[in-house]
Every structure is written in structure tokens, then in C-alpha cells.
Amino acid sequence: MDLITALIALEIIASKFLLSYISSYRPASPYEENNPLLRLIFKKLKMQDDEWVSFFFTVLLIGICLYLLSSVYTAPAFAAMFVLAGFYTTALNLGAAHSSYFQRNNFITRRLLR
């Protein structure tokens, strides 16, 4: 199960990298954060490109989750929850990357924007 969780962690990081990379090179107007708390934090820190900040926080969160899965939450049920959540997160990231690259909504982003 450790190998599966490590592969899922790499899959999440790779899909988030793809989303951040595609979003950072889009020709449209700059991204405006919808979350008011994050928008305030980014204004205070004077950050313009929050795609890469989101990527690095994802890497940090995945590292913390892997540490907790290997030290505190060692039951197979926790690893199974991480795998299922990882598949879901990867699907959302890849759907958002596809939508950002082709500049049109797909079935994943249409569901999220409802």
C-alpha cells in the first residue's frame, strides 16, 4: 500500500504542476482569485502569480499527508481514503488544466462551476 500511496502522491503533484504550468502561460487576462481570504493574503504579500504558490502548497500538503500516513495513521483504511481522494484531486486538476489549455469548459469544469 505504501507504493500505491507514493504513486498517487506523485500523480497529484504531476497533475498540479501541469495545471500550474498551463495556467501560467495562458494568453488571457491575469487570474483573479475568487476566494476573498486568499485574495486578501495575496494582496498583503504582493503576489501576482498565485498558480505556483498553489503548486508549492500542494507539494507541502502532500508531504505532510505522506508523513502522517507513514507515522500516525498507518491503518489501510486511511491509505485507501488517500488513494480515493488522490484520484478525485487528480481528475479535478487534469480537468482544470484541459479547460485552461483549450479555453473552453469540459464536463468536469461545467460541474464545478454550477
C-alpha positions in Angstrom: 0.0 0.0 0.0 3.0 2.3 0.5 3.9 2.1 -3.1 0.3 3.0 -4.2 0.2 6.0 -1.9 3.6 7.2 -3.2 2.4 6.8 -6.8 -0.8 8.6 -6.0 1.2 11.4 -4.4 3.4 11.7 -7.5 0.2 11.7 -9.6 -1.3 14.6 -7.7 1.9 16.6 -7.8 2.3 16.0 -11.5 -1.3 17.0 -12.3 -1.0 20.1 -10.2 2.3 21.0 -11.9 0.6 20.6 -15.3 -2.3 22.9 -14.2 0.1 25.5 -12.8 2.3 25.4 -15.9 -0.6 25.7 -18.4 -2.2 28.4 -16.3 0.9 30.5 -16.1 1.2 30.7 -19.9 -2.3 31.5 -20.8 -2.8 34.4 -23.1 -5.9 35.7 -21.4 -6.2 38.3 -18.6 -4.5 37.5 -15.3 -6.1 35.1 -12.9 -8.3 36.7 -10.2 -8.6 34.6 -7.1 -12.3 34.0 -6.1 -11.7 33.2 -2.5 -11.8 36.5 -0.6 -9.4 35.3 2.1 -6.8 34.2 -0.3 -7.2 37.3 -2.4 -6.5 39.4 0.8 -3.4 37.3 1.6 -2.1 37.6 -1.9 -2.6 41.4 -1.9 -0.8 41.7 1.5 2.1 39.6 0.3 2.1 41.4 -3.1 1.9 38.2 -5.1 0.7 38.3 -8.7 1.2 34.8 -9.9 -0.6 32.5 -7.4 -0.6 29.4 -9.7 2.9 28.5 -8.5 2.2 29.3 -4.9 -0.7 26.9 -5.1 1.6 24.2 -6.6 4.2 24.6 -3.8 1.5 24.5 -1.1 0.2 21.3 -2.8 3.6 19.7 -2.6 3.9 20.7 1.1 0.5 19.3 1.9 1.2 16.1 0.1 4.5 15.7 2.0 2.6 16.3 5.3 0.0 13.7 4.3 2.6 11.1 3.4 4.4 11.7 6.7 1.2 11.3 8.7 0.2 8.2 6.7 3.6 6.6 7.4 3.8 7.5 11.1 0.5 8.2 12.8 -2.3 7.0 10.5 -0.9 3.6 9.4 -4.2 1.7 9.1 -5.0 0.6 5.5 -8.3 2.5 5.6 -6.5 5.8 5.8 -4.3 4.8 2.9 -7.4 3.8 0.9 -9.0 7.2 1.7 -5.8 9.0 0.5 -5.9 6.9 -2.7 -9.5 7.7 -3.5 -9.1 11.4 -2.6 -6.0 11.4 -4.8 -7.8 10.1 -7.8 -10.5 12.7 -7.3 -8.0 15.5 -6.9 -6.1 14.4 -10.0 -9.2 14.3 -12.1 -10.1 17.8 -11.0 -6.6 19.1 -11.7 -6.5 17.5 -15.1 -10.0 18.8 -16.0 -9.0 22.3 -15.0 -5.7 22.0 -17.0 -7.7 20.8 -20.0 -10.1 23.7 -19.7 -7.4 26.2 -19.2 -5.4 24.9 -22.2 -8.3 24.8 -24.7 -10.1 27.9 -23.3 -13.4 26.2 -23.0 -15.3 24.3 -20.3 -15.3 20.5 -20.3 -17.6 18.2 -18.3 -15.5 18.5 -15.2 -15.3 22.3 -15.1 -19.0 22.6 -16.0 -19.9 20.6 -12.9 -17.6 22.6 -10.7 -19.0 26.0 -12.0 -22.6 25.1 -11.2 
